[in-house]
Amino acid sequence: MSKNTIMFEGFKDNQLDKKETLMEIYNALNERGYNAIDQIVGYLTSGDPSYITSYNNARSLILKMDRDELLEEILVSYLDNIKK
């Protein structure tokens, strides 16, 4: 019997590609006929996951992401685009 313990690294938020995930959520909302921007803003400001459809697992995806980190990512991307 081996005495070495193998450490399992579980799923981490930083393993998600936030941009790709956000686009999947955006696309799912659009496919269901929602105004995706309004819905995502509603979720980000309130924290209420009911703003995000469960279609194509979008709600589960957004709940795996930290809202503050997501807002930071969006702001950085926005400001980077302004600089160009």
C-alpha positions as CSV (number, residue, x, y, z in Angstrom):
1,M,0.0,0.0,0.0
2,S,1.4,3.3,-1.0
3,K,1.8,6.1,1.6
4,N,1.9,8.8,-1.0
5,T,-1.2,10.9,-1.3
6,I,-2.1,12.4,-4.6
7,M,-3.7,15.8,-4.3
8,F,-6.7,16.4,-6.6
9,E,-7.0,19.9,-7.9
10,G,-10.7,20.6,-8.3
11,F,-12.3,22.9,-10.8
12,K,-11.1,26.5,-10.3
13,D,-12.7,29.7,-11.6
14,N,-9.5,30.8,-13.2
15,Q,-9.6,27.7,-15.4
16,L,-12.6,29.1,-17.1
17,D,-11.9,31.2,-20.1
18,K,-14.1,34.1,-19.0
19,K,-14.4,35.7,-22.4
20,E,-15.5,32.5,-24.1
21,T,-17.9,31.7,-21.3
22,L,-19.4,35.1,-21.4
23,M,-19.9,34.7,-25.2
24,E,-21.6,31.4,-24.6
25,I,-24.0,33.0,-22.1
26,Y,-24.6,36.0,-24.4
27,N,-25.4,33.6,-27.3
28,A,-27.7,31.5,-25.2
29,L,-29.6,34.7,-24.1
30,N,-29.9,35.9,-27.7
31,E,-31.1,32.5,-29.0
32,R,-33.9,32.6,-26.4
33,G,-34.9,36.1,-27.6
34,Y,-33.6,38.1,-24.7
35,N,-31.7,41.4,-24.8
36,A,-28.4,39.7,-23.7
37,I,-26.7,42.9,-22.5
38,D,-29.7,44.0,-20.4
39,Q,-29.9,40.5,-18.8
40,I,-26.2,40.2,-18.1
41,V,-26.1,43.8,-16.6
42,G,-29.2,42.8,-14.5
43,Y,-27.3,39.8,-13.1
44,L,-24.1,41.6,-12.5
45,T,-25.8,44.5,-10.6
46,S,-28.2,42.3,-8.6
47,G,-26.6,38.9,-8.3
48,D,-29.9,37.3,-9.2
49,P,-29.2,34.3,-11.4
50,S,-32.8,34.4,-12.8
51,Y,-31.6,37.1,-15.2
52,I,-29.7,34.4,-17.0
53,T,-31.5,31.6,-18.9
54,S,-30.8,28.0,-18.1
55,Y,-30.8,27.3,-21.8
56,N,-27.5,25.7,-23.0
57,N,-26.4,25.7,-19.3
58,A,-25.8,29.5,-19.3
59,R,-27.0,30.0,-15.7
60,S,-24.7,27.3,-14.4
61,L,-21.8,28.8,-16.4
62,I,-22.3,32.3,-15.0
63,L,-22.6,31.0,-11.5
64,K,-19.2,29.4,-11.7
65,M,-17.6,32.8,-12.3
66,D,-17.0,35.4,-9.6
67,R,-19.1,38.5,-10.3
68,D,-16.3,40.9,-9.2
69,E,-13.7,39.1,-11.4
70,L,-16.1,39.2,-14.3
71,L,-16.8,42.9,-13.9
72,E,-13.0,43.5,-13.7
73,E,-12.4,41.5,-16.9
74,I,-15.1,43.4,-18.7
75,L,-13.8,46.8,-17.6
76,V,-10.2,45.9,-18.5
77,S,-11.3,44.7,-21.9
78,Y,-13.4,47.9,-22.5
79,L,-10.6,50.2,-21.4
80,D,-8.1,48.3,-23.6
81,N,-10.3,48.8,-26.6
82,I,-10.6,52.5,-25.9
83,K,-6.8,52.9,-25.8
84,K,-6.5,51.4,-29.4
